[in-house]
Amino acid sequence: MPHELSFIGIYFSPLLANFILGVTCALGTAFVLNYFRISQYVGYPPLVFISLVVLYTCLLSKYVIPA
């Protein structure tokens, strides 16, 4: 089983795919938090966004695209 993913003949790490999916999931979560105005109760929203990216990337690498 190869440890790389191929996209149009370009090989890249599964962690890169997980990171891109993690960023998109975190962006979606941030938009929902902003829409419902929940983000105003957060002390420092950029840190929460980075934390969401790390959380989603770790969860995706464990369950969706294992490295």
DSSP file (Angstrom, degrees, kcal/mol; ACC not computed):
  #  RESIDUE AA STRUCTURE BP1 BP2  ACC     N-H-->O    O-->H-N    N-H-->O    O-->H-N    TCO  KAPPA ALPHA  PHI   PSI    X-CA   Y-CA   Z-CA
    1    1 A M              0   0    0      0, 0.0     2,-0.0     0, 0.0     0, 0.0   0.000 360.0 360.0 360.0 122.9    0.0    0.0    0.0
    2    2 A P        -     0   0    0      0, 0.0     0, 0.0     0, 0.0     0, 0.0  -0.349 360.0-146.6 -72.0 152.3    1.6    3.3   -1.0
    3    3 A H  S    S+     0   0    0      2,-0.0     2,-0.3    -2,-0.0     0, 0.0   0.298  76.3  75.3 -98.6   7.5    2.0    6.1    1.5
    4    4 A E  S    S-     0   0    0      9,-0.1     2,-0.4    10,-0.1     9,-0.2  -0.857  71.1-136.4-117.8 154.9    1.5    8.8   -1.1
    5    5 A L  E     -A   12   0A   0      7,-2.9     7,-2.3    -2,-0.3     2,-0.5  -0.878  18.2-143.1-105.6 144.1   -1.6   10.1   -2.8
    6    6 A S  E     +A   11   0A   0     -2,-0.4     2,-0.4     5,-0.2     5,-0.2  -0.924  20.2 174.9-112.9 129.7   -1.5   10.8   -6.5
    7    7 A F  E >  S-A   10   0A   0      3,-2.4     3,-1.3    -2,-0.5    -2,-0.0  -0.930  78.3 -24.1-134.5 109.1   -3.4   13.7   -8.1
    8    8 A I  T 3  S-     0   0    0     -2,-0.4     3,-0.1     1,-0.3    -1,-0.1   0.873 127.3 -50.1  55.6  42.3   -2.8   14.3  -11.8
    9    9 A G  T 3  S+     0   0    0      1,-0.2     2,-0.5     0, 0.0    -1,-0.3   0.506 114.1 118.0  79.6   4.1    0.5   12.5  -11.6
   10   10 A I  E <   -A    7   0A   0     -3,-1.3    -3,-2.4     2,-0.0     2,-0.4  -0.915  54.2-147.2-106.9 125.3    1.7   14.5   -8.7
   11   11 A Y  E     +A    6   0A   0     -2,-0.5     2,-0.3    -5,-0.2    -5,-0.2  -0.737  24.4 167.1 -92.0 136.1    2.5   12.6   -5.5
   12   12 A F  E     -A    5   0A   0     -7,-2.3    -7,-2.9    -2,-0.4     5,-0.0  -0.966  38.2 -89.3-144.9 163.1    1.9   14.3   -2.1
   13   13 A S    >>  -     0   0    0     -2,-0.3     4,-1.2    -9,-0.2     3,-0.7  -0.353  27.0-128.6 -71.4 146.0    1.7   13.3    1.5
   14   14 A P  H 3> S+     0   0    0      0, 0.0     4,-2.3     0, 0.0     5,-0.2   0.789 109.1  65.1 -63.2 -25.8   -1.7   12.2    3.0
   15   15 A L  H 3> S+     0   0    0      1,-0.2     4,-2.4     2,-0.2     5,-0.1   0.850  97.2  54.4 -65.5 -32.8   -1.0   14.7    5.8
   16   16 A L  H <> S+     0   0    0     -3,-0.7     4,-2.3     2,-0.2    -1,-0.2   0.911 108.9  47.7 -65.7 -42.0   -1.2   17.5    3.2
   17   17 A A  H  X S+     0   0    0     -4,-1.2     4,-2.3     1,-0.2    -2,-0.2   0.907 112.7  49.1 -64.2 -41.2   -4.7   16.3    2.1
   18   18 A N  H  X S+     0   0    0     -4,-2.3     4,-2.5     2,-0.2    -2,-0.2   0.883 110.4  51.0 -64.9 -38.3   -5.7   16.1    5.8
   19   19 A F  H  X S+     0   0    0     -4,-2.4     4,-2.4     2,-0.2    -2,-0.2   0.913 110.1  48.6 -66.0 -42.6   -4.4   19.6    6.4
   20   20 A I  H  X S+     0   0    0     -4,-2.3     4,-2.1     2,-0.2    -2,-0.2   0.920 114.3  45.8 -64.6 -42.8   -6.4   21.0    3.5
   21   21 A L  H  X S+     0   0    0     -4,-2.3     4,-2.4     1,-0.2    -2,-0.2   0.878 111.6  53.3 -65.7 -36.9   -9.5   19.3    4.6
   22   22 A G  H  X S+     0   0    0     -4,-2.5     4,-2.3     2,-0.2    -2,-0.2   0.887 108.5  49.0 -64.7 -39.3   -8.9   20.4    8.2
   23   23 A V  H  X S+     0   0    0     -4,-2.4     4,-2.4     2,-0.2    -2,-0.2   0.913 111.8  48.6 -66.4 -42.5   -8.6   24.0    7.1
   24   24 A T  H  X S+     0   0    0     -4,-2.1     4,-2.1     2,-0.2    -2,-0.2   0.898 112.5  48.0 -66.8 -38.4  -11.8   23.8    5.1
   25   25 A C  H  X S+     0   0    0     -4,-2.4     4,-2.3     2,-0.2    -1,-0.2   0.903 112.5  49.2 -66.2 -39.9  -13.7   22.3    8.0
   26   26 A A  H  X S+     0   0    0     -4,-2.3     4,-2.5     2,-0.2    -2,-0.2   0.875 109.3  52.3 -67.0 -36.7  -12.3   24.9   10.3
   27   27 A L  H  X S+     0   0    0     -4,-2.4     4,-2.4     2,-0.2    -2,-0.2   0.916 110.0  49.1 -63.3 -42.4  -13.4   27.6    7.9
   28   28 A G  H  X S+     0   0    0     -4,-2.1     4,-2.0     2,-0.2    -2,-0.2   0.910 112.1  48.0 -62.3 -42.2  -16.9   26.2    7.8
   29   29 A T  H  X S+     0   0    0     -4,-2.3     4,-2.6     2,-0.2    -2,-0.2   0.893 110.8  51.4 -65.3 -39.8  -17.0   26.1   11.6
   30   30 A A  H  X S+     0   0    0     -4,-2.5     4,-2.4     2,-0.2    -2,-0.2   0.895 108.9  50.8 -64.8 -39.7  -15.7   29.6   11.8
   31   31 A F  H  X S+     0   0    0     -4,-2.4     4,-2.4     2,-0.2    -1,-0.2   0.902 111.6  47.7 -64.0 -39.9  -18.4   30.8    9.4
   32   32 A V  H  X S+     0   0    0     -4,-2.0     4,-2.2     2,-0.2     6,-0.2   0.914 111.7  49.8 -66.6 -42.2  -21.1   29.1   11.5
   33   33 A L  H  <>S+     0   0    0     -4,-2.6     5,-2.5     1,-0.2     6,-1.3   0.885 114.2  45.5 -63.7 -38.0  -19.7   30.6   14.7
   34   34 A N  H ><5S+     0   0    0     -4,-2.4     3,-0.7     3,-0.2    -2,-0.2   0.866 110.2  54.3 -71.9 -36.1  -19.7   34.0   13.2
   35   35 A Y  H 3<5S+     0   0    0     -4,-2.4    -2,-0.2     1,-0.2    -1,-0.2   0.913 114.8  38.8 -64.7 -42.5  -23.2   33.6   11.7
   36   36 A F  T 3<5S-     0   0    0     -4,-2.2    -1,-0.2    -5,-0.1    -2,-0.2   0.345 111.4-122.8 -89.5   6.9  -24.7   32.7   15.1
   37   37 A R  T < 5S+     0   0    0     -3,-0.7     3,-0.3    -5,-0.1    -3,-0.2   0.806  72.9 129.9  56.7  35.9  -22.5   35.3   16.8
   38   38 A I    > < +     0   0    0     -5,-2.5     3,-1.7    -6,-0.2    -4,-0.2   0.725  57.3  72.4 -84.8 -24.5  -20.9   32.8   19.1
   39   39 A S  G >  S+     0   0    0     -6,-1.3     3,-1.2     1,-0.3    -1,-0.2   0.662  80.8  72.6 -69.0 -14.4  -17.4   33.9   18.3
   40   40 A Q  G 3  S+     0   0    0     -3,-0.3    -1,-0.3    -7,-0.3    -2,-0.1   0.698  92.4  57.3 -72.3 -16.0  -17.9   37.2   20.3
   41   41 A Y  G <  S+     0   0    0     -3,-1.7     2,-0.4    -4,-0.1    -1,-0.2   0.435  88.0  94.7 -90.7  -0.3  -17.7   35.1   23.5
   42   42 A V  S <  S-     0   0    0     -3,-1.2    -3,-0.0    -4,-0.1     6,-0.0  -0.752  71.3-141.6 -94.0 137.9  -14.3   33.8   22.5
   43   43 A G  S    S+     0   0    0     -2,-0.4    -1,-0.1     1,-0.3    -4,-0.0   0.922  89.8   9.2 -66.0 -46.6  -11.3   35.6   23.9
   44   44 A Y    >>  -     0   0    0      1,-0.1     4,-1.4     2,-0.0     3,-0.9  -0.794  66.6-168.2-140.1  91.8   -9.0   35.4   20.9
   45   45 A P  H 3> S+     0   0    0      0, 0.0     4,-2.4     0, 0.0     5,-0.2   0.802  83.4  59.1 -57.5 -36.5  -10.7   34.0   17.7
   46   46 A P  H 3> S+     0   0    0      0, 0.0     4,-2.2     0, 0.0     5,-0.2   0.893 106.3  49.5 -61.3 -35.4   -7.5   33.5   15.6
   47   47 A L  H <> S+     0   0    0     -3,-0.9     4,-2.2     2,-0.2     5,-0.1   0.875 109.4  51.5 -68.4 -36.1   -6.2   31.1   18.3
   48   48 A V  H  X S+     0   0    0     -4,-1.4     4,-2.4     2,-0.2    -1,-0.2   0.897 108.9  51.6 -65.3 -39.9   -9.5   29.2   18.3
   49   49 A F  H  X S+     0   0    0     -4,-2.4     4,-2.2     2,-0.2    -2,-0.2   0.929 110.4  47.3 -63.3 -44.6   -9.3   28.9   14.5
   50   50 A I  H  X S+     0   0    0     -4,-2.2     4,-2.3     1,-0.2    -1,-0.2   0.894 111.6  51.7 -63.5 -38.9   -5.8   27.5   14.7
   51   51 A S  H  X S+     0   0    0     -4,-2.2     4,-2.6     1,-0.2    -1,-0.2   0.889 108.8  50.5 -64.2 -39.1   -6.9   25.1   17.4
   52   52 A L  H  X S+     0   0    0     -4,-2.4     4,-2.9     2,-0.2     5,-0.3   0.890 108.7  52.1 -65.8 -38.5   -9.8   24.0   15.2
   53   53 A V  H  X S+     0   0    0     -4,-2.2     4,-2.4     2,-0.2    -2,-0.2   0.935 112.5  45.0 -62.2 -45.4   -7.5   23.4   12.3
   54   54 A V  H  X S+     0   0    0     -4,-2.3     4,-2.4     2,-0.2    -2,-0.2   0.920 114.3  49.3 -64.4 -43.5   -5.2   21.2   14.5
   55   55 A L  H  X S+     0   0    0     -4,-2.6     4,-2.4     1,-0.2    -2,-0.2   0.942 114.4  43.7 -62.2 -48.9   -8.2   19.4   15.9
   56   56 A Y  H  X S+     0   0    0     -4,-2.9     4,-2.8     1,-0.2     5,-0.2   0.886 112.9  52.5 -65.9 -37.9   -9.8   18.6   12.5
   57   57 A T  H  X S+     0   0    0     -4,-2.4     4,-2.2    -5,-0.3    -1,-0.2   0.913 111.5  46.4 -64.5 -41.6   -6.4   17.7   11.0
   58   58 A C  H  X S+     0   0    0     -4,-2.4     4,-1.3     2,-0.2    -2,-0.2   0.915 114.6  46.8 -66.6 -42.4   -5.8   15.2   13.8
   59   59 A L  H  X S+     0   0    0     -4,-2.4     4,-2.2    -5,-0.2     5,-0.4   0.910 113.7  48.0 -66.8 -41.1   -9.2   13.7   13.6
   60   60 A L  H  X>S+     0   0    0     -4,-2.8     4,-2.1     1,-0.2     5,-1.8   0.887 110.5  51.1 -67.4 -37.7   -9.1   13.4    9.9
   61   61 A S  H  <5S+     0   0    0     -4,-2.2     6,-0.5    -5,-0.2    -1,-0.2   0.771 114.2  45.4 -71.2 -23.1   -5.7   11.8    9.9
   62   62 A K  H  <5S+     0   0    0     -4,-1.3    -2,-0.2    -5,-0.2    -1,-0.2   0.866 131.1  15.3 -84.1 -37.3   -6.9    9.3   12.4
   63   63 A Y  H  <5S+     0   0    0     -4,-2.2    -3,-0.2    -5,-0.1    -2,-0.2   0.731 129.4  32.1-113.6 -27.1  -10.2    8.3   10.9
   64   64 A V  T  <5S+     0   0    0     -4,-2.1    -3,-0.2    -5,-0.4    -4,-0.1   0.916 126.7  12.3-101.5 -63.5  -10.5    9.5    7.2
   65   65 A I  S   <S-     0   0    0     -5,-1.8    -1,-0.2   -51,-0.1   -47,-0.1  -0.812  76.4-155.8-118.3  88.8   -7.1    9.4    5.4
   66   66 A P              0   0    0      0, 0.0    -4,-0.1     0, 0.0    -5,-0.1  -0.378 360.0 360.0 -67.8 142.5   -4.6    7.5    7.6
   67   67 A A              0   0    0     -6,-0.5   -52,-0.1   -53,-0.1    -5,-0.1   0.452 360.0 360.0 -84.7 360.0   -1.0    8.4    7.0
